[in-house]
């Protein structure tokens, strides 16, 4: 079987698996977030945290709850890392430095999981399980809660109520993420992933010599890192490490975990607004972009010219021989079109145009299908923009799902889409202007002054501000400058957009729905899906094309 055919068959199998679970999982999540009942375990949690899960919140109260919970998470995780040296099961690792502890705490609470450290050489079992793994669950549940709040904004009228953050957080964790994660962990352990609390072992090498390796609760963390679109690996090699990703089947299974909830949430959206066709339109938009990017990435990597690369079966440098070009390309697109950041190959080793596709996938806002929760609310904000553009073209007040899109709604949507580019381009420009920041590039003389060096820095801040977490490996980001600035980019890129999403949700929930007329734009039709795809690509292109031209495009054409 040719590598190309193998890649196509894997993509087909993945699409079929996602289609199989789309409806039942989407319906189940709709039932979870609309149920008036609380499970016994949930009631215990509410008593412990002192929350009234039945109280309705308007958007300022919902936002305060999100920010307060996340701030406590950052503080707890920071302190856990700073105290690691004196804790049991630390494997002898020292406490983490202040700037790196801040960066890691911000990273995992913001659902980014950017890692400027090697996990097997820095983090003990307590930090990995009680700190990082816990945040993998609750940061994902926070994103889902905000998405559901926006959906309620479209579904409700003249109330301004968006539900209860604490109920949404606990339900998303207890009823959705934990059950799937348990099943997924069993699958990974059965296939050879590691799950233990062993210490550091000296292991002999085939060619002589030895190296140190340690185990850990790897399978359980691997599942939620993919399922929650987090991405932080137990080991520095991430999902290219055989302890995390043993074989070709687990590789495809992990891609499935990355995509399953973001795609299924479109069904949840359709059910909650009372029109599943609206969910299908959003699903079609996400699917078109995802399949298009995957096909383009596979073509770019398989067709890369040069006798050495052709003899190796295309651009194999930096890719696991267990997975090959096809599976690595599928994984790469899945992880950069979502806010996951997990990698099963070395992104910096992809072709110049392949690296550009990875960058563009994040620059879209990671909405195809995007992160858990963040992909849906990002796509709905883009839908509001698309409806507004359509309204301008026909000269009538735009409406979406029976809600008028007026001046306030457009201002909030515009602020949402401007935040991330401001962070990415601003921090990249500052880094390129500072000699110390430039010195963090690998082989500064060869790359620092050129397009690939610029791409390394652009990728780092694009990944951080979009809550992705993957990286071009040539940049040494474990410095005070990058730890601090990328940490700020992660926090601001995660929580500032939530401010505008929840404010938009509140403004929509206060409205009285308007009746549909002959002039109403049919947003469940293929025409609207095409308009939405075009809007996303045009906005992203106008925003980032100059930066892309200086980086991957210049490198690919040189």
C-alpha positions as CSV (number, residue, x, y, z in Angstrom):
1,X,0.0,0.0,0.0
2,X,1.4,3.4,-0.9
3,X,1.8,6.0,1.8
4,X,-0.6,8.3,0.0
5,X,-3.3,5.7,0.0
6,X,-2.7,4.8,3.6
7,X,-3.1,8.5,4.6
8,X,-6.4,8.8,2.6
9,X,-7.7,5.6,4.2
10,X,-6.9,6.9,7.7
11,X,-8.6,10.2,7.0
12,X,-11.7,8.3,5.7
13,X,-11.8,6.1,8.8
14,X,-11.4,9.1,11.1
15,X,-14.3,11.0,9.3
16,X,-16.5,7.9,9.6
17,X,-15.8,7.5,13.3
18,X,-16.6,11.2,13.9
19,X,-19.8,10.9,11.9
20,X,-20.8,7.8,13.9
21,X,-20.7,9.5,17.3
22,X,-21.7,13.0,16.2
23,X,-25.4,12.7,16.8
24,X,-25.5,10.7,20.1
25,X,-22.7,12.7,21.7
26,X,-24.2,16.1,20.6
27,X,-27.7,15.1,21.9
28,X,-26.2,13.9,25.2
29,X,-24.3,17.1,25.8
30,X,-27.5,19.1,25.0
31,X,-29.3,17.0,27.6
32,X,-26.5,17.5,30.1
33,X,-26.6,21.3,29.9
34,X,-30.4,21.6,29.8
35,X,-31.3,19.2,32.6
36,X,-32.9,20.7,35.7
37,X,-31.6,17.9,37.9
38,X,-28.3,17.5,39.7
39,X,-26.4,14.3,40.3
40,X,-25.6,13.3,43.9
41,X,-21.9,13.8,43.3
42,X,-22.5,17.2,41.8
43,X,-24.5,18.3,44.9
44,X,-21.5,17.3,47.1
45,X,-19.2,19.5,44.9
46,X,-21.7,22.4,45.1
47,X,-21.8,22.2,48.9
48,X,-18.0,22.0,49.1
49,X,-17.5,25.2,47.0
50,X,-20.5,27.0,48.4
51,X,-22.3,27.5,45.1
52,X,-26.0,27.7,44.5
53,X,-26.3,25.8,41.2
54,X,-29.9,26.8,40.6
55,X,-29.3,30.6,40.6
56,X,-29.4,32.2,37.2
57,X,-26.5,34.6,36.3
58,X,-26.5,37.6,34.0
59,X,-23.3,38.0,32.0
60,X,-21.3,40.1,34.5
61,X,-21.9,37.6,37.2
62,X,-21.1,34.7,34.9
63,X,-17.8,36.4,33.8
64,X,-16.8,37.2,37.4
65,X,-17.2,33.5,38.2
66,X,-15.1,32.4,35.2
67,X,-12.3,34.9,36.1
68,X,-12.3,34.2,39.8
69,X,-12.2,30.4,39.3
70,X,-9.3,30.8,36.7
71,X,-7.4,33.2,39.0
72,X,-7.5,30.7,41.8
73,X,-6.3,28.0,39.4
74,X,-3.3,30.0,38.3
75,X,-2.3,30.8,41.9
76,X,-2.7,27.1,43.1
77,X,-0.7,25.7,40.2
78,X,2.0,28.3,40.6
79,X,2.4,27.5,44.3
80,X,2.4,23.8,43.6
81,X,5.3,24.2,41.2
82,X,7.2,26.5,43.5
83,X,6.9,24.0,46.4
84,X,7.6,20.9,44.3
85,X,11.1,20.4,45.8
86,X,9.7,19.6,49.2
87,X,6.8,17.4,48.2
88,X,6.7,13.6,48.0
89,X,6.8,11.9,44.6
90,X,8.8,14.8,43.2
91,X,11.3,12.3,41.7
92,X,14.1,14.4,43.1
93,X,13.2,17.4,40.8
94,X,13.8,20.9,42.2
95,X,11.1,23.6,42.5
96,X,10.3,25.4,39.3
97,X,11.7,28.9,38.8
98,X,9.3,31.9,39.3
99,X,9.1,32.9,35.6
100,X,8.6,29.3,34.4
101,X,6.1,28.5,37.1
102,X,4.1,31.5,36.1
103,X,4.3,30.6,32.4
104,X,3.2,27.0,33.1
105,X,0.4,28.0,35.5
106,X,-1.0,30.5,32.9
107,X,-0.6,27.9,30.2
108,X,-2.6,25.1,31.7
109,X,-5.3,27.3,33.2
110,X,-5.7,29.0,29.8
111,X,-6.1,25.6,28.1
112,X,-2.9,26.3,26.2
113,X,-0.5,23.8,27.7
114,X,2.6,25.6,26.2
115,X,5.6,23.9,27.7
116,X,9.0,25.6,28.0
117,X,10.3,22.6,29.9
118,X,10.9,18.9,29.4
119,X,8.2,17.1,31.4
120,X,10.2,14.0,32.3
121,X,13.1,16.2,33.6
122,X,11.1,18.9,35.5
123,X,7.7,17.8,36.8
124,X,7.1,15.2,39.6
125,X,4.1,13.0,39.9
126,X,2.2,15.3,42.2
127,X,2.5,18.4,39.9
128,X,1.6,16.3,36.9
129,X,-1.5,14.7,38.3
130,X,-2.8,17.0,41.0
131,X,-1.9,20.2,39.1
132,X,-1.6,19.8,35.4
133,X,-4.1,16.9,34.8
134,X,-6.7,18.6,36.9
135,X,-6.4,21.8,34.9
136,X,-6.7,19.8,31.7
137,X,-10.3,18.9,32.9
138,X,-11.5,22.2,34.4
139,X,-10.0,24.5,31.8
140,X,-11.8,22.5,29.1
141,X,-15.0,22.5,31.1
142,X,-14.7,26.3,31.4
143,X,-14.5,26.7,27.6
144,X,-17.5,24.5,27.2
145,X,-19.4,26.5,29.8
146,X,-18.8,29.8,28.0
147,X,-19.9,28.3,24.7
148,X,-23.1,27.1,26.2
149,X,-23.7,30.5,27.7
150,X,-23.4,32.1,24.3
151,X,-25.8,29.5,22.9
152,X,-28.3,30.4,25.6
153,X,-28.0,34.0,24.6
154,X,-29.4,33.1,21.2
155,X,-32.0,30.7,22.7
156,X,-33.4,32.9,25.4
157,X,-35.4,36.1,25.2
158,X,-36.0,39.1,27.4
159,X,-34.3,37.7,30.4
160,X,-30.5,38.4,30.2
161,X,-29.9,35.1,32.1
162,X,-27.2,32.8,30.8
163,X,-27.4,30.0,33.3
164,X,-25.1,29.2,36.1
165,X,-21.3,28.9,35.6
166,X,-20.7,26.6,38.5
167,X,-23.4,24.2,37.3
168,X,-22.1,24.3,33.8
169,X,-18.5,23.8,35.0
170,X,-19.3,20.8,37.2
171,X,-21.6,19.1,34.7
172,X,-19.1,19.5,31.8
173,X,-16.5,17.8,34.0
174,X,-18.5,15.1,35.8
175,X,-20.9,14.1,33.0
176,X,-18.9,14.7,29.8
177,X,-15.2,14.8,30.2
178,X,-14.6,12.3,33.1
179,X,-16.6,9.4,31.6
180,X,-15.1,9.7,28.2
181,X,-11.6,10.1,29.7
182,X,-12.0,6.9,31.7
183,X,-12.9,4.9,28.7
184,X,-10.2,6.5,26.6
185,X,-7.5,5.8,29.2
186,X,-8.5,2.1,29.3
187,X,-8.1,2.0,25.5
188,X,-4.6,3.6,25.7
189,X,-3.4,1.3,28.5
190,X,-4.7,-1.8,26.6
191,X,-2.7,-0.6,23.6
192,X,0.6,-0.1,25.5
193,X,0.5,3.4,27.0
194,X,2.1,3.8,30.5
195,X,0.1,4.2,33.6
196,X,2.0,4.1,36.9
197,X,3.8,6.1,39.5
198,X,7.3,4.6,39.1
199,X,10.5,6.4,39.8
200,X,13.4,7.1,37.5
201,X,15.1,4.1,35.9
202,X,18.4,3.6,34.1
203,X,17.7,2.0,30.8
204,X,20.3,0.4,28.5
205,X,20.5,1.5,24.9
206,X,20.8,-0.7,21.9
207,X,24.0,0.9,20.7
208,X,25.6,0.9,24.2
209,X,25.4,3.4,27.0
210,X,22.2,4.2,29.0
211,X,19.6,6.8,29.6
212,X,17.3,7.7,32.4
213,X,13.5,7.4,32.0
214,X,10.5,7.6,34.3
215,X,6.9,6.5,34.1
216,X,3.8,8.2,35.4
217,X,0.0,8.4,35.1
218,X,0.6,8.9,31.4
219,X,-2.5,7.3,29.7
220,X,-5.0,9.1,31.9
221,X,-3.3,12.5,31.2
222,X,-2.9,11.7,27.5
223,X,-6.6,11.2,27.1
224,X,-7.7,14.4,28.7
225,X,-4.9,16.4,27.0
226,X,-6.5,15.4,23.7
227,X,-10.1,15.2,24.6
228,X,-10.0,18.7,26.3
229,X,-7.9,20.1,23.4
230,X,-5.2,20.9,25.9
231,X,-2.0,19.4,24.4
232,X,0.6,19.3,27.2
233,X,2.5,16.1,27.1
234,X,4.0,14.0,30.0
235,X,7.2,13.8,28.0
236,X,9.1,16.4,26.0
237,X,8.4,14.4,22.8
238,X,4.7,14.7,23.5
239,X,2.6,12.4,21.3
240,X,5.6,11.2,19.4
241,X,6.8,9.4,22.5
242,X,5.8,5.7,22.5
243,X,4.8,5.8,26.2
244,X,2.1,8.4,25.2
245,X,1.3,7.2,21.7
246,X,2.3,3.5,21.2
247,X,1.2,2.8,17.6
248,X,-0.7,3.8,14.5
249,X,-4.1,2.9,16.0
250,X,-3.6,5.0,19.2
251,X,-2.4,7.8,16.9
252,X,-5.7,7.8,15.0
253,X,-7.6,7.4,18.3
254,X,-5.9,10.5,19.7
255,X,-6.8,12.5,16.7
256,X,-10.4,11.3,17.1
257,X,-10.3,12.5,20.7
258,X,-9.1,15.9,19.7
259,X,-11.9,16.5,17.2
260,X,-14.9,14.6,18.7
261,X,-16.3,17.2,21.2
262,X,-15.7,20.3,19.1
263,X,-17.5,18.8,16.2
264,X,-20.3,17.3,18.3
265,X,-20.9,20.7,20.0
266,X,-22.4,21.9,16.8
267,X,-25.2,19.4,17.2
268,X,-25.6,20.5,20.8
269,X,-25.9,24.1,19.5
270,X,-28.6,23.1,17.1
271,X,-30.6,21.2,19.7
272,X,-30.4,24.0,22.3
273,X,-31.6,26.7,19.8
274,X,-34.3,24.5,18.6
275,X,-33.1,24.1,15.0
276,X,-30.6,21.3,14.3
277,X,-30.1,22.6,10.7
278,X,-28.4,25.6,12.1
279,X,-25.9,23.2,13.8
280,X,-25.4,21.4,10.5
281,X,-24.5,24.8,8.8
282,X,-21.8,25.4,11.4
283,X,-20.6,21.8,11.1
284,X,-20.4,22.1,7.3
285,X,-18.3,25.3,7.7
286,X,-15.9,23.6,10.1
287,X,-15.7,20.4,8.0
288,X,-14.9,22.3,4.8
289,X,-12.0,24.1,6.4
290,X,-10.7,21.0,8.2
291,X,-10.8,18.7,5.2
292,X,-9.4,21.4,2.9
293,X,-6.5,22.1,5.2
294,X,-5.8,18.4,5.7
295,X,-5.8,17.7,2.0
296,X,-3.5,20.7,1.4
297,X,-1.1,19.6,4.1
298,X,-0.9,16.1,2.8
299,X,-0.3,17.3,-0.7
300,X,2.4,19.7,0.4
301,X,4.3,17.1,2.5
302,X,4.0,14.2,0.0
303,X,4.9,16.3,-3.0
304,X,7.9,18.1,-1.5
305,X,10.6,18.2,-4.2
306,X,14.3,17.2,-3.9
307,X,15.9,13.8,-4.6
308,X,16.7,13.0,-0.9
309,X,13.1,13.7,0.2
310,X,11.6,11.8,-2.7
311,X,13.8,8.8,-2.0
312,X,12.6,8.9,1.6
313,X,9.0,8.9,0.5
314,X,8.5,12.7,0.9
315,X,9.3,15.0,3.7
316,X,10.0,12.4,6.4
317,X,12.6,14.4,8.4
318,X,11.1,15.2,11.8
319,X,8.3,12.7,11.5
320,X,7.9,9.4,13.3
321,X,8.4,6.3,11.1
322,X,5.6,4.6,13.1
323,X,3.1,7.2,11.6
324,X,4.6,8.5,8.4
325,X,3.8,11.6,6.4
326,X,0.0,10.9,6.1
327,X,-0.9,10.4,9.7
328,X,1.5,13.1,10.8
329,X,-0.1,15.6,8.4
330,X,-3.6,14.7,9.7
331,X,-2.5,15.0,13.3
332,X,-0.7,18.3,12.6
333,X,-3.8,19.9,11.0
334,X,-6.1,18.6,13.8
335,X,-3.9,20.0,16.5
336,X,-3.4,23.5,14.9
337,X,-7.1,23.9,13.8
338,X,-8.0,23.2,17.4
339,X,-6.5,24.7,20.6
340,X,-4.7,21.4,21.4
341,X,-1.0,21.9,20.7
342,X,-0.2,18.1,21.0
343,X,2.3,16.9,18.3
344,X,3.3,13.6,16.9
345,X,6.0,15.1,14.7
346,X,8.4,18.1,14.7
347,X,6.4,21.0,13.4
348,X,9.5,23.0,12.6
349,X,10.6,20.2,10.2
350,X,7.5,20.4,8.0
351,X,8.0,22.0,4.7
352,X,7.9,25.8,4.6
353,X,4.4,25.8,3.1
354,X,3.4,23.0,5.6
355,X,4.5,25.3,8.5
356,X,2.5,28.1,6.9
357,X,-0.6,25.9,6.9
358,X,-0.1,25.2,10.6
359,X,0.3,28.9,11.3
360,X,-2.8,29.8,9.3
361,X,-4.8,27.2,11.0
362,X,-4.1,28.9,14.4
363,X,-4.6,32.3,12.9
364,X,-8.1,31.5,11.8
365,X,-8.9,31.5,15.5
366,X,-8.8,27.7,15.8
367,X,-12.5,27.4,14.9
368,X,-12.5,24.5,12.5
369,X,-13.5,22.8,14.7
370,X,-11.5,24.7,17.3
371,X,-11.0,24.0,21.0
372,X,-13.5,22.5,23.3
373,X,-16.1,25.2,23.6
374,X,-13.8,28.0,22.3
375,X,-14.2,26.7,18.7
376,X,-18.0,26.9,18.9
377,X,-18.1,30.4,20.4
378,X,-15.4,31.6,18.0
379,X,-17.3,30.3,15.0
380,X,-20.6,31.8,16.3
381,X,-18.9,35.2,16.6
382,X,-17.7,34.8,13.0
383,X,-21.3,33.9,12.0
384,X,-22.4,37.2,13.5
385,X,-19.8,39.0,11.4
386,X,-20.9,37.1,8.2
387,X,-24.6,38.0,8.9
388,X,-23.7,41.6,9.3
389,X,-21.7,41.6,6.0
390,X,-24.7,40.0,4.2
391,X,-27.0,42.6,5.7
392,X,-24.8,45.4,4.3
393,X,-24.9,43.8,0.9
394,X,-28.8,43.7,0.7
395,X,-29.4,46.9,2.7
396,X,-31.4,45.4,5.7
397,X,-30.8,45.0,9.4
398,X,-29.0,41.8,9.9
399,X,-30.5,39.0,12.0
400,X,-29.2,35.7,13.3
401,X,-31.4,33.1,14.9
402,X,-34.1,35.6,15.3
403,X,-31.9,38.2,17.1
404,X,-31.1,41.5,15.5
405,X,-27.4,42.2,15.1
406,X,-27.0,45.9,15.8
407,X,-24.3,48.3,16.7
408,X,-23.6,46.9,20.1
409,X,-23.3,43.3,18.9
410,X,-21.0,44.2,16.0
411,X,-18.7,46.2,18.3
412,X,-18.4,43.3,20.7
413,X,-17.7,40.9,17.8
414,X,-15.2,43.2,16.3
415,X,-13.4,43.5,19.6
416,X,-13.3,39.7,19.9
417,X,-11.6,39.2,16.5
418,X,-9.1,42.1,17.1
419,X,-7.7,40.9,20.4
420,X,-5.6,37.9,19.3
421,X,-4.0,39.6,16.2
422,X,-3.0,42.5,18.4
423,X,-1.3,40.2,20.9
424,X,0.4,38.1,18.3
425,X,1.7,40.8,16.1
426,X,2.6,43.2,19.0
427,X,4.6,40.6,20.9
428,X,6.3,39.3,17.8
429,X,7.4,42.8,16.7
430,X,8.7,43.5,20.2
431,X,10.7,40.2,20.2
432,X,12.2,40.9,16.8
433,X,13.4,44.3,18.0
434,X,15.1,43.1,21.2
435,X,18.6,41.5,20.9
436,X,18.1,39.2,23.8
437,X,14.9,37.8,22.4
438,X,16.6,37.3,19.0
439,X,19.4,35.4,20.8
440,X,16.9,32.7,21.8
441,X,16.7,31.5,18.2
442,X,18.6,28.3,17.2
443,X,21.6,29.0,14.9
444,X,21.0,32.7,15.0
445,X,23.4,33.5,12.2
446,X,21.7,31.0,9.9
447,X,18.1,31.4,10.9
448,X,17.7,34.4,13.1
449,X,18.1,36.9,10.4
450,X,16.0,35.0,8.0
451,X,12.4,34.0,7.4
452,X,12.5,30.7,9.4
453,X,13.7,32.5,12.5
454,X,10.9,35.0,12.1
455,X,8.5,32.1,11.7
456,X,9.7,30.6,15.0
457,X,8.8,33.7,16.9
458,X,5.6,34.3,15.1
459,X,4.6,30.7,15.7
460,X,5.3,31.0,19.4
461,X,3.1,34.0,20.0
462,X,0.4,32.7,17.6
463,X,0.3,29.5,19.5
464,X,0.2,31.2,22.9
465,X,-2.4,33.9,22.1
466,X,-4.7,31.3,20.4
467,X,-4.3,28.9,23.3
468,X,-2.7,26.2,21.2
469,X,0.6,25.3,22.8
470,X,2.6,23.7,20.0
471,X,5.9,25.2,18.9
472,X,8.5,25.5,16.2
473,X,11.4,23.8,18.0
474,X,14.2,26.1,17.0
475,X,13.2,28.8,19.6
476,X,14.5,28.6,23.2
477,X,11.5,29.9,24.9
478,X,12.7,29.1,28.5
479,X,13.9,32.6,29.1
480,X,12.5,35.4,31.4
481,X,11.3,37.4,28.3
482,X,9.5,34.5,26.5
483,X,8.2,32.9,29.7
484,X,6.7,36.2,30.8
485,X,5.4,37.5,27.4
486,X,4.0,34.2,26.2
487,X,2.4,33.8,29.6
488,X,0.7,37.1,29.3
489,X,-0.3,36.3,25.7
490,X,-1.9,33.1,26.9
491,X,-3.9,34.7,29.7
492,X,-5.0,37.7,27.7
493,X,-5.7,35.6,24.6
494,X,-7.9,33.2,26.6
495,X,-9.9,35.5,28.9
496,X,-10.2,38.9,27.1
497,X,-12.2,37.2,24.3
498,X,-14.4,35.6,26.9
499,X,-15.3,39.0,28.2
500,X,-16.7,40.0,24.8
501,X,-18.4,36.6,24.2
502,X,-20.3,36.8,27.4
503,X,-21.2,40.4,26.9
504,X,-22.5,39.5,23.4
505,X,-24.5,36.6,24.9
506,X,-26.0,38.9,27.5
507,X,-27.1,41.5,24.9
508,X,-28.7,38.7,22.8
509,X,-30.5,37.2,25.8
510,X,-32.1,40.5,26.5
511,X,-33.7,40.8,23.1
512,X,-37.1,39.8,22.0
513,X,-36.9,37.4,18.9
514,X,-38.0,38.9,15.7
515,X,-40.2,36.9,13.3
516,X,-38.8,35.4,10.2
517,X,-39.8,37.2,6.9
518,X,-39.2,36.7,3.2
519,X,-36.2,38.9,3.5
520,X,-34.5,37.0,6.3
521,X,-31.2,35.4,5.5
522,X,-31.5,31.7,5.7
523,X,-28.5,30.8,7.8
524,X,-29.1,27.1,7.7
525,X,-28.5,26.9,3.9
526,X,-25.3,26.0,2.1
527,X,-25.0,29.6,0.7
528,X,-24.5,30.9,4.3
529,X,-21.9,28.2,5.0
530,X,-20.0,29.3,1.9
531,X,-20.3,33.0,3.0
532,X,-19.0,32.1,6.5
533,X,-16.0,30.2,5.0
534,X,-15.2,33.2,2.8
535,X,-15.6,35.7,5.7
536,X,-13.2,33.7,7.9
537,X,-10.5,33.3,5.2
538,X,-10.7,37.0,4.1
539,X,-10.6,38.4,7.6
540,X,-7.6,36.2,8.5
541,X,-5.9,36.9,5.3
542,X,-6.2,40.7,5.6
543,X,-4.9,40.5,9.2
544,X,-2.0,38.2,8.9
545,X,-0.8,38.1,5.3
546,X,2.1,40.6,5.8
547,X,3.4,38.5,8.7
548,X,3.0,35.3,6.7
549,X,4.8,36.8,3.7
550,X,7.8,37.6,5.9
551,X,7.9,34.1,7.3
552,X,6.7,30.8,5.7
553,X,5.9,32.3,2.3
554,X,9.3,33.9,1.9
555,X,11.0,30.7,3.1
556,X,9.0,28.5,0.7
557,X,9.7,30.7,-2.3
558,X,13.4,31.1,-1.5
